[in-house]
Amino acid sequence: MPDDNVPQTMKAAIMYNTREIKIEELPVPQIGPDEVLIKVVAVGICGSDLHYYSHGRIGKYVVDKPFILGHECSGDIAAVGSDVRQLKAGDRVAVEPGVTCGHCGACKEGRYNLCPDVEFLATPPYDGAFVQYIKVRQDFVFKIPDGLSYEEAALIEPFSVGIHAAARTKLQPGSTIAIMGMGPVGLTAVAAAKAYGAAAIIVTDLEPLRLEAAKQMGATHVINIREQDPLAEINRITSGKGVDVAWETAGNPKALQSALGSLRRGGKLAIVGLPAQDVIPLNVPFIADNEVDIYGIFRYANTYPKGIHFLSSGIVDANKLITDKYPLEHTQEAMERALIHKSECLKVVVYPNGLAAAVESN
C-alpha cells in the first residue's frame, strides 16, 4: 500500500558528462506487484561511482547517456506492490543493488552474482540511487533493526564484498590475513575479517588516515608502504611463515604482487580490486611451488542477512568510517570530495531526502 505522502515527482542527481552532475526533477517510479518503493535516506559513494564519474566507463560498461550514480543505499519503504507480503510501508531497509533473473544456472547454483542478466544499480545501462525514490524487487530488500543506522545499512554493500571474500577463501577463526589497500572496500574487508575471527589482520596502505581507520575496524598490524617494505614486515610479523590468506582490494598491480608474496605455503589469495590494465605479471613458480589457491571476487551473493547481523552485533562500529555528509543538491561536490581528497576522507555519504530527515529517522 502506498504512503499518502509519496509525491509524483522527485529530485535526482544526473551525470551528463564526466565530472558534471545536475539536479533535475523526474517522475517517481511506478512499482510492479513484486516491487517496493523506497524513500532513499543514505547513499555511500563507492570507488565504481568515482570511476564512472571521472572516466565514464569501467571495462565494457560505458556511460553513453545521462546517468544516475550510487548503489550503496538504505531507506524507508514508502509503498509495496500487491504481491509483497513480508515488507510494509514504514519498514527501515537495506537494499542489495543487483537484481538477478533467478532462473539461470548461476542463480540456481546460489552464485547469482554471476547472473548474466543482473540489473545492478549505477552500472550502465541501469540508473542508481542518487534519487529520492527507487523501486526494487522485494527479494533484494532487507529489513534492518532499529539499532542499525541508515549509514551502516548502506555500508552493508561494501561489507558484503569482504564477507564474500571470506567465504570464498574459507577464512577460519584464528587465521592470519593480509589485506592490501585501505580504501572503503578494504576497510570494510577488515571488519569482515574481524567478524570471521581472524587472529592477526595485517593491512597495508600509504595514507595515515586510512591506516588509523583500519585499526578501529579491527586491524592488529598496520604497514605504511611509504615507510616500510610490506613483505619484509609481514615476514617479521609471521615469523617467516607468511599469512594464511591475502586479499588485494585496491586494484594495484604492486599490491597484488605483494599479496601473493605474503602467503604461506598452501595459502589463499583473493583478487578483489580491479586494476586498470588487463594483464599483470605474477610469480607463477611461487604459485605452483606453494600450491597457492587464487580466487576471483565479483561482488557477492547471499551476504546481506549475515552483514546485517554482523554490523548489528557491535563487533565493529562502521559509523566511524563516515567522514563526510552531503545533501543531494551537493552531489557533485560530494563526488569531487571523494575523488580528490582521499587522504582526508573515508566514506562520503549523500542524503537524497535531506540530512535532517536522516538524523530524525536514525
Backbone torsions as a table, in degrees:
resi	resn	phi	psi	omega
1	MET	NA	145.8	-176.3
2	PRO	-80.1	157.5	168.9
3	ASP	-84.9	129.4	-177.6
4	ASP	-62.3	-16.3	-177.7
5	ASN	-89.6	0.6	-179.6
6	VAL	-70.5	124.2	-179.5
7	PRO	-80.9	174.7	177.0
8	GLN	-83.9	-30.0	-179.6
9	THR	-125.6	164.6	-178.2
10	MET	-145.8	162.7	174.6
11	LYS	-86.7	144.8	178.0
12	ALA	-141.2	143.6	175.3
13	ALA	-96.7	109.6	-171.8
14	ILE	-110.4	127.6	176.6
15	MET	-87.3	120.1	180.0
16	TYR	-98.0	-31.9	176.2
17	ASN	-147.7	171.2	175.6
18	THR	-58.0	131.9	179.1
19	ARG	58.8	33.3	175.6
20	GLU	-139.8	109.9	-179.9
21	ILE	-124.6	135.2	177.8
22	LYS	-123.6	148.1	176.8
23	ILE	-93.9	124.4	-178.8
24	GLU	-136.6	170.1	177.0
25	GLU	-97.5	134.6	176.1
26	LEU	-131.5	159.3	173.4
27	PRO	-66.1	143.7	171.6
28	VAL	-67.2	134.8	-176.8
29	PRO	-60.1	146.2	173.6
30	GLN	-95.0	127.5	-174.6
31	ILE	-90.0	151.8	173.9
32	GLY	-90.6	179.7	-176.0
33	PRO	-58.6	-34.5	-176.7
34	ASP	-103.9	20.8	-177.2
35	GLU	-116.8	161.4	172.9
36	VAL	-124.7	151.6	174.0
37	LEU	-100.1	128.0	-175.4
38	ILE	-116.1	127.4	170.1
39	LYS	-81.2	110.4	-171.3
40	VAL	-74.9	127.2	-180.0
41	VAL	-100.4	-49.8	-175.5
42	ALA	-136.2	139.4	177.3
43	VAL	-135.4	119.7	176.2
44	GLY	-82.3	144.3	175.5
45	ILE	-86.3	127.6	-175.7
46	CYS	-107.5	163.4	177.4
47	GLY	-59.9	-34.7	178.3
48	SER	-68.1	-36.8	175.1
49	ASP	-58.0	-44.9	-178.8
50	LEU	-64.8	-36.2	-179.1
51	HIS	-67.7	-45.3	176.6
52	TYR	-63.3	-40.1	-178.2
53	TYR	-63.3	-40.6	-174.8
54	SER	-93.7	-27.0	-175.7
55	HIS	-118.3	-19.5	178.5
56	GLY	80.0	5.9	179.8
57	ARG	-166.7	156.8	167.4
58	ILE	-135.8	107.3	-177.7
59	GLY	57.7	-123.8	-176.5
60	LYS	-80.9	-8.8	-178.5
61	TYR	-90.9	112.0	-172.0
62	VAL	-119.5	132.1	174.5
63	VAL	-80.9	108.3	-176.8
64	ASP	-121.5	14.0	177.0
65	LYS	-155.1	167.8	174.6
66	PRO	-52.0	134.6	-163.6
67	PHE	-141.1	146.2	179.2
68	ILE	-111.4	125.1	-179.0
69	LEU	-89.9	178.9	174.1
70	GLY	97.0	121.2	177.1
71	HIS	-137.8	-10.9	176.5
72	GLU	-89.1	98.2	-168.9
73	CYS	-142.3	159.8	177.1
74	SER	-149.1	166.9	179.4
75	GLY	175.4	-157.9	-179.5
76	ASP	-118.3	140.0	176.6
77	ILE	-73.2	126.5	179.8
78	ALA	-99.6	-26.8	-179.7
79	ALA	-160.5	153.2	178.4
80	VAL	-128.4	149.6	177.6
81	GLY	-73.9	168.0	-173.8
82	SER	-65.3	-23.3	-178.5
83	ASP	-97.4	2.2	-177.3
84	VAL	-83.3	127.2	-176.9
85	ARG	-119.1	-29.9	-172.6
86	GLN	-93.4	-6.1	-178.4
87	LEU	-128.1	155.3	-179.8
88	LYS	-146.1	162.5	177.2
89	ALA	-58.0	135.3	-179.2
90	GLY	100.2	-16.8	178.7
91	ASP	-64.4	137.8	172.1
92	ARG	-84.7	131.7	-170.8
93	VAL	-141.9	153.9	165.8
94	ALA	-103.8	147.9	-176.1
95	VAL	-114.6	121.5	169.2
96	GLU	-81.8	118.9	-163.5
97	PRO	-83.6	-0.5	-178.3
98	GLY	-113.8	101.8	-179.8
99	VAL	-88.1	121.8	-174.0
100	THR	-105.6	172.0	-173.8
101	CYS	-74.7	-33.0	-179.2
102	GLY	81.7	-1.1	-173.6
103	HIS	-120.3	-20.9	-175.0
104	CYS	-75.4	174.1	-179.4
105	GLY	-60.3	-41.5	-180.0
106	ALA	-63.3	-44.0	179.3
107	CYS	-62.4	-44.0	-178.1
108	LYS	-68.9	-25.1	176.5
109	GLU	-80.6	-5.3	-176.0
110	GLY	85.6	5.1	178.2
111	ARG	-106.8	56.1	-172.5
112	TYR	-69.4	-12.0	173.0
113	ASN	-63.3	-17.9	178.9
114	LEU	-96.9	6.9	178.9
115	CYS	-57.9	126.8	-178.9
116	PRO	-71.4	-14.0	-176.4
117	ASP	-111.9	22.5	-179.9
118	VAL	-62.0	139.7	173.6
119	GLU	-108.6	99.4	-172.0
120	PHE	-104.6	127.3	179.8
121	LEU	-53.6	135.8	175.3
122	ALA	63.8	25.4	169.3
123	THR	-121.1	115.8	-175.2
124	PRO	-49.2	135.0	11.2
125	PRO	-95.8	14.2	-172.2
126	TYR	-95.7	126.3	179.8
127	ASP	-69.1	160.8	-175.8
128	GLY	-106.9	-152.9	-165.3
129	ALA	-108.1	10.9	172.9
130	PHE	-78.2	59.4	-179.0
131	VAL	-144.9	166.3	-179.7
132	GLN	-79.3	-26.7	179.6
133	TYR	-139.6	141.1	171.5
134	ILE	-133.0	156.2	172.3
135	LYS	-110.6	141.7	-176.2
136	VAL	-142.6	142.0	175.8
137	ARG	-63.2	141.5	-169.2
138	GLN	-58.1	-31.6	-175.5
139	ASP	-77.7	-0.3	175.3
140	PHE	-114.5	23.0	178.9
141	VAL	-125.2	132.1	-172.1
142	PHE	-129.0	127.4	177.1
143	LYS	-66.6	143.6	178.5
144	ILE	-117.2	149.0	179.7
145	PRO	-71.5	159.9	-177.4
146	ASP	-59.9	-30.5	-177.0
147	GLY	-77.7	-7.1	-179.3
148	LEU	-96.7	124.8	-178.7
149	SER	-72.6	161.0	176.0
150	TYR	-63.3	-34.5	178.5
151	GLU	-64.4	-44.9	176.9
152	GLU	-62.8	-39.6	179.6
153	ALA	-62.2	-37.9	176.1
154	ALA	-65.9	-33.6	-178.4
155	LEU	-74.7	-8.7	175.5
156	ILE	-59.7	-29.9	-179.8
157	GLU	-62.7	-57.8	176.8
158	PRO	-66.7	-32.1	177.3
159	PHE	-60.5	-33.7	179.6
160	SER	-61.7	-31.3	178.7
161	VAL	-62.0	-43.7	177.7
162	GLY	-65.8	-39.7	177.2
163	ILE	-61.1	-42.7	179.9
164	HIS	-66.0	-41.2	177.6
165	ALA	-63.3	-39.6	178.5
166	ALA	-63.2	-41.5	179.4
167	ALA	-67.8	-43.1	-178.1
168	ARG	-64.8	-39.4	-177.2
169	THR	-92.3	4.9	176.2
170	LYS	55.0	47.5	179.1
171	LEU	-63.2	127.5	-175.5
172	GLN	-111.0	152.7	172.6
173	PRO	-56.2	136.8	-179.3
174	GLY	88.6	-2.5	-178.6
175	SER	-71.3	161.9	168.7
176	THR	-106.8	136.9	-177.2
177	ILE	-139.5	142.7	172.3
178	ALA	-113.8	132.4	178.6
179	ILE	-122.4	118.9	-175.3
180	MET	-98.7	118.0	178.2
181	GLY	101.1	115.9	-175.8
182	MET	-111.1	43.4	166.0
183	GLY	-70.9	-175.1	-178.7
184	PRO	-54.7	-40.4	178.1
185	VAL	-67.2	-42.3	178.5
186	GLY	-61.6	-41.1	-179.5
187	LEU	-66.3	-42.0	176.7
188	THR	-70.9	-26.5	174.3
189	ALA	-65.9	-36.2	174.8
190	VAL	-60.0	-45.2	178.5
191	ALA	-60.6	-39.9	179.0
192	ALA	-65.2	-42.5	179.1
193	ALA	-61.9	-39.2	177.1
194	LYS	-65.4	-43.3	179.7
195	ALA	-61.1	-31.9	179.0
196	TYR	-83.4	-2.0	173.0
197	GLY	89.7	18.6	176.8
198	ALA	-58.7	135.9	-177.1
199	ALA	-81.5	-40.1	178.6
200	ALA	-124.3	120.8	179.5
201	ILE	-118.7	106.1	-175.8
202	ILE	-104.1	127.6	-176.5
203	VAL	-125.9	154.1	177.7
204	THR	-129.6	145.5	173.5
205	ASP	-170.0	177.7	177.8
206	LEU	-117.7	0.3	179.9
207	GLU	-106.0	119.8	179.1
208	PRO	-55.7	-38.3	179.8
209	LEU	-59.2	-42.7	-177.4
210	ARG	-73.2	-35.1	176.9
211	LEU	-67.0	-38.2	177.4
212	GLU	-66.8	-40.1	176.9
213	ALA	-63.6	-36.5	178.5
214	ALA	-61.8	-37.6	176.0
215	LYS	-60.3	-42.7	-179.2
216	GLN	-67.1	-27.8	178.1
217	MET	-81.8	-12.8	177.0
218	GLY	127.8	1.8	178.5
219	ALA	-63.4	136.8	178.0
220	THR	-94.2	-22.7	178.8
221	HIS	-141.9	134.2	177.3
222	VAL	-121.5	140.2	-177.9
223	ILE	-125.8	117.5	174.2
224	ASN	-85.9	111.8	-172.9
225	ILE	-71.8	-9.1	172.4
226	ARG	-74.6	-25.1	-172.0
227	GLU	-112.0	-22.8	-174.8
228	GLN	-134.6	150.7	172.7
229	ASP	-79.5	117.3	-173.2
230	PRO	-61.4	-41.4	-178.5
231	LEU	-68.1	-39.7	178.3
232	ALA	-64.1	-40.0	-179.0
233	GLU	-70.4	-40.9	177.2
234	ILE	-64.7	-38.4	176.5
235	ASN	-60.3	-40.7	179.5
236	ARG	-67.1	-45.3	-176.6
237	ILE	-63.2	-36.6	-176.3
238	THR	-95.7	12.5	-180.0
239	SER	55.6	38.3	175.3
240	GLY	83.8	-0.6	-176.0
241	LYS	-84.5	-33.0	-169.8
242	GLY	88.7	168.3	-176.7
243	VAL	-90.5	158.8	178.0
244	ASP	-70.3	-39.2	-172.8
245	VAL	-139.8	144.0	173.7
246	ALA	-134.6	137.3	175.6
247	TRP	-120.7	129.3	173.3
248	GLU	-103.2	118.7	-172.9
249	THR	-114.5	-5.4	-171.6
250	ALA	-95.2	-16.5	-174.7
251	GLY	71.9	32.1	-178.5
252	ASN	-109.1	125.4	-176.8
253	PRO	-57.3	-44.0	179.9
254	LYS	-65.1	-37.9	178.4
255	ALA	-64.9	-37.5	177.8
256	LEU	-65.1	-42.7	178.4
257	GLN	-63.9	-38.6	177.6
258	SER	-67.2	-40.0	178.6
259	ALA	-60.1	-44.6	177.2
260	LEU	-61.6	-46.3	-177.6
261	GLY	-68.7	-16.2	-178.5
262	SER	-81.1	-9.2	-170.7
263	LEU	-80.0	148.5	169.5
264	ARG	-76.3	171.8	173.4
265	ARG	-61.9	132.0	-177.6
266	GLY	78.6	13.3	-178.7
267	GLY	-75.7	173.3	-175.7
268	LYS	-125.6	133.4	-180.0
269	LEU	-116.1	130.2	174.3
270	ALA	-112.0	128.0	176.9
271	ILE	-98.7	104.4	-176.8
272	VAL	-100.1	-47.9	-178.0
273	GLY	-77.2	146.7	179.6
274	LEU	-104.0	117.5	179.6
275	PRO	-75.6	164.4	179.9
276	ALA	-68.9	-32.1	-178.4
277	GLN	-100.7	154.6	-177.1
278	ASP	-79.2	-31.1	-172.6
279	VAL	-118.2	127.5	178.6
280	ILE	-129.3	129.6	177.4
281	PRO	-66.7	132.7	174.8
282	LEU	-129.0	154.0	-176.0
283	ASN	-78.1	91.5	-175.6
284	VAL	-65.8	-43.0	175.6
285	PRO	-57.2	-38.3	177.1
286	PHE	-62.5	-43.1	179.9
287	ILE	-62.1	-46.0	-177.4
288	ALA	-71.8	-47.6	-176.3
289	ASP	-62.5	-31.5	-176.5
290	ASN	-103.4	6.0	-179.2
291	GLU	47.6	53.5	178.5
292	VAL	-75.9	133.0	173.4
293	ASP	-93.9	130.6	-178.5
294	ILE	-117.5	129.5	-176.8
295	TYR	-121.7	128.1	168.7
296	GLY	-81.8	141.2	179.9
297	ILE	-118.9	114.4	177.9
298	PHE	-118.8	103.1	-179.1
299	ARG	55.6	-118.1	-172.3
300	TYR	-174.2	166.4	174.9
301	ALA	-151.3	138.6	175.6
302	ASN	58.3	42.4	-175.1
303	THR	-113.1	-20.9	-169.9
304	TYR	-63.4	-45.1	177.1
305	PRO	-58.4	-41.0	178.8
306	LYS	-67.4	-40.3	178.6
307	GLY	-62.1	-42.5	177.1
308	ILE	-62.1	-42.6	179.1
309	HIS	-62.6	-48.1	-178.0
310	PHE	-60.5	-49.6	-175.5
311	LEU	-71.6	-24.7	176.9
312	SER	-79.0	-20.6	-173.9
313	SER	-76.6	-15.4	-177.7
314	GLY	84.2	10.0	177.2
315	ILE	-57.3	-40.9	174.2
316	VAL	-136.3	158.1	175.5
317	ASP	-106.4	91.9	-176.2
318	ALA	-68.4	-18.2	177.6
319	ASN	-59.2	-24.4	-179.7
320	LYS	-66.2	-17.0	179.2
321	LEU	-79.4	-16.3	-176.7
322	ILE	-80.4	112.4	-178.2
323	THR	-111.5	-21.2	-174.4
324	ASP	-141.8	138.0	-178.4
325	LYS	-131.2	133.6	-177.6
326	TYR	-137.4	143.5	170.5
327	PRO	-74.1	164.5	-177.4
328	LEU	-57.0	-36.5	-178.2
329	GLU	-60.5	-20.9	-178.3
330	HIS	-111.0	30.3	-178.4
331	THR	-59.8	-42.3	179.7
332	GLN	-62.4	-41.1	176.9
333	GLU	-61.3	-40.2	178.0
334	ALA	-62.9	-42.6	179.5
335	MET	-65.1	-41.7	178.9
336	GLU	-64.2	-40.2	178.0
337	ARG	-59.5	-48.7	-178.8
338	ALA	-67.2	-32.0	-176.8
339	LEU	-76.8	-41.5	-169.0
340	ILE	-97.5	-31.2	-170.0
341	HIS	-109.9	52.4	-176.7
342	LYS	-67.3	-20.7	178.1
343	SER	-82.3	-7.5	-175.7
344	GLU	-116.6	-17.0	-176.9
345	CYS	-134.7	155.2	179.3
346	LEU	-107.9	-78.5	179.3
347	LYS	-114.7	124.3	177.2
348	VAL	-100.0	131.3	-176.8
349	VAL	-119.7	135.8	176.0
350	VAL	-107.1	139.9	-177.4
351	TYR	-116.3	96.0	-174.0
352	PRO	-61.9	-28.4	179.5
353	ASN	-108.5	19.3	172.6
354	GLY	100.6	144.9	178.7
355	LEU	-63.9	-39.4	-177.4
356	ALA	-62.4	-42.5	-180.0
357	ALA	-63.5	-37.5	179.6
358	ALA	-66.0	-42.3	179.8
359	VAL	-64.4	-43.3	179.6
360	GLU	-64.0	-40.7	-177.6
361	SER	-69.4	-37.2	179.6
362	ASN	-69.9	NA	NA
